[in-house]
Amino acid sequence: MLILQETGTPFTEAQLDAAFGKVADPADWRNPISYAVVDRDDVHVTVSAIGYYTAAPVTVKDLGWNDEFMIFSPGYRLGPAGA
C-alpha cells in the first residue's frame, strides 16, 4: 500500500476531504462525530479522514446488516488536538 507523503495515508487530500464531509457535523466540523453510517467500502477512507482532520480516535461498529458500519469519534474539539 502506497502511503502518500502529503497526507500520511493511502488517500489523496481530495478523497479525505470528501469522506470527512460525509460524516462531519455541518454546523461545525470540530464537533464530535456520532451515529455516522458508512458502507464497508468507505470505512478505511473515513477513518483515515477523521484521523487526518481531527487527530481524534475513531470507533467503528459493524451494524451487522447491508455491510454498513457506524462511526464514532470525539472530534477535533474533544480530541487530543483540541485539548
Secondary structure, 3 states (H helix, E strand, C coil): CCCCCCCCCCCCHHHHHHHHHHHCCCCCCCCCEEEEEEEHHHHHHHHHHHHHHHCCCCEEEECCCCCEEEEEECHHHHCCCCC
